[in-house]
């Protein structure tokens, strides 16, 4: 039960601790991936695509926020290093968040499509 509580606390920390722009980006990515997915059978693939797109958008956001003073290679290597040392629990929490949102949007899409 402690592992579930830890994952829930991580999910709660991501949702409440992130800035509004990051949450909007995550929501847009999840809705777009859900809209173009084939259904609930491809939920795992959709979540993996959403995680990769979120990582790419995060790198682009860091470069844009840095302005002209930021070197793209430095930002890319720093973000890659941060991704490699990210705890598995955090990655799982992001996957659960994307999975839930993609599942809900996919279910709404399938209901409205009938």
C-alpha positions in Angstrom: 0.0 0.0 0.0 2.9 2.3 0.6 3.9 2.1 -3.1 0.5 3.2 -4.2 0.6 6.1 -1.7 4.0 7.1 -3.0 2.8 7.1 -6.6 -0.3 9.0 -5.7 1.8 11.6 -3.9 4.0 11.9 -6.9 1.0 12.4 -9.2 -0.4 15.0 -6.8 3.0 16.8 -6.7 3.2 16.9 -10.5 -0.3 18.3 -10.9 -0.1 20.8 -8.1 3.6 21.7 -8.4 3.9 22.3 -12.1 3.4 25.7 -13.6 0.2 26.4 -15.6 2.0 26.4 -19.0 3.4 22.9 -18.4 0.0 21.6 -17.4 -1.6 23.2 -20.5 1.1 21.7 -22.7 0.5 18.3 -21.1 -3.3 18.6 -21.6 -3.0 19.7 -25.3 -0.6 16.8 -26.0 -2.9 14.3 -24.3 -6.0 15.5 -26.1 -4.2 15.5 -29.5 -2.8 12.0 -29.0 -6.2 10.8 -27.8 -7.9 12.4 -30.8 -5.6 10.7 -33.3 -5.4 7.3 -31.5 -7.2 4.2 -32.8 -9.0 3.4 -29.6 -8.4 1.9 -26.2 -6.4 -0.9 -27.7 -3.6 1.5 -28.5 -3.6 3.2 -25.1 -0.1 2.1 -24.2 1.3 3.3 -27.6 -0.5 6.6 -27.2 1.0 7.1 -23.7 4.5 6.4 -25.0 3.9 8.9 -27.9 2.6 11.5 -25.4 5.7 11.0 -23.2 8.1 11.5 -26.1 6.2 14.5 -27.4 6.2 16.0 -23.9 9.9 15.6 -23.7 10.5 17.2 -27.0 8.2 20.1 -26.3 9.9 20.6 -22.9 13.3 20.9 -24.6 11.9 23.4 -27.1 10.2 25.4 -24.3 13.5 25.6 -22.4 15.3 26.9 -25.6 12.6 29.5 -26.3 12.5 30.7 -22.7 16.3 31.1 -22.6 16.3 33.5 -25.5 19.3 34.2 -27.7 21.8 33.5 -24.9 21.0 29.8 -24.7 22.9 27.2 -26.7 20.6 24.4 -28.0 23.2 21.7 -27.5 23.7 22.7 -23.8 20.0 22.7 -23.2 19.6 19.3 -25.0 22.4 17.7 -23.0 21.1 19.1 -19.7 17.6 17.9 -20.4 18.8 14.5 -21.6 20.9 14.1 -18.4 17.8 15.1 -16.3 15.7 12.5 -18.1 18.3 9.8 -17.5 18.3 10.5 -13.7 14.6 10.8 -13.4 13.2 8.4 -10.9 11.1 5.6 -12.3 8.3 6.6 -9.9 8.1 10.0 -11.6 8.1 8.5 -15.0 5.3 6.2 -14.0 3.3 9.1 -12.5 3.6 11.0 -15.8 2.5 7.8 -17.7 -0.5 7.4 -15.4 -1.5 11.1 -15.9 -1.3 10.8 -19.6 -3.0 7.4 -19.6 -6.0 8.7 -17.6 -6.4 11.8 -19.7 -6.0 9.9 -23.0 -8.4 7.2 -21.8 -11.1 9.8 -20.8 -10.8 11.8 -24.0 -10.7 8.6 -26.1 -13.9 7.3 -24.4 -15.6 10.6 -24.9 -14.6 10.6 -28.6 -15.9 7.0 -29.1 -19.2 7.9 -27.4 -19.6 11.0 -29.5 -18.6 9.2 -32.7 -21.5 6.7 -32.5 
